[in-house]
């Protein structure tokens, strides 16, 4: 069963803190970065669900329990 939007936001807030600690800097919604999983350029989608139509969104997946991007999703299906 999937979490509610509020539950997802709570998970993302916790995972942002952990990622920031791991990389040693803060991250912000819309910030250009590289995907922590595959290294492809994208931007952090901390307010949405990873579905920005015009950019490669980097988001936290509660399905895979990891940071990933749309390219990661595509490559898993290819």
ZITA-V870792 format. One record per pair of residues at least 24 apart in sequence whose ideal C-beta (glycine too) atoms are under 10 Angstrom apart, sorted by the first residue. I is the first residue (numbers start at 1). J is the second residue. Records with the same first field share a line. If there is no record, write none. Layout:
BEGIN
I = J, J
END
This chain:
BEGIN
2 = 62, 63
3 = 62
5 = 49
7 = 62
8 = 49, 59, 60, 62
9 = 46, 47
11 = 60, 62, 65
12 = 45, 46, 47, 48, 49, 59, 60, 62, 67
13 = 46, 60
14 = 60
15 = 46, 59, 60, 61, 62, 65, 66, 67
16 = 44, 46, 60, 67
18 = 60, 67
19 = 44, 58, 60, 67
22 = 67
27 = 58, 67
30 = 55, 57
31 = 58
32 = 58
33 = 58, 67, 69
34 = 58, 69
35 = 59, 67, 68, 69, 70, 71, 72
36 = 60, 66, 67, 68, 69, 72
37 = 61, 64, 66, 67, 68, 69, 71, 72, 75
38 = 67, 68, 69, 71, 72, 75
39 = 69, 71
40 = 69, 70, 71, 72, 75
41 = 69, 71
42 = 68, 69, 70, 71, 72
43 = 69
44 = 69
45 = 69, 70
END
